[in-house]
Amino acid sequence: RGITMDNLATSVPVAIIGYSLCSGSMLLLNKLVLHHIPLPSLVTCMQLVVCVVFIATIRHLGMAEVDALQWDKVKPYMLYIAAFSVGVFSNMKALQTSNVDTVIMVRCCSPLVVSVLYWLFLGRKLPN
């Protein structure tokens, strides 16, 4: 069973709508939680712990094949993990100190900043 134009024509819009709904819902829910629990690090840690417990549960129940963590495989990703953690913490602090509209606007502008950084450091062309 391959990808056909009919499958692609329906699956792409569904994926975009699904992603938008999940992303927007999580943003609003995080803002609400941070209003009641003004501790962005704690809220983030709780969310990550729930993800780990969920993955461990589906692994234990045999619902998915999940590889065990091995230091030699994890070590190359430590910089990425640190950057991800800083990004998540920054997003939570932004939600805590500003409104949702501002956070959405900054997220929408971040590709522009990335394209300038690509041009500056990697010698790529600026978008036109």
Order of alpha helices (4+ residues) and beta strands (2+ residues): alpha-alpha-alpha-alpha-alpha
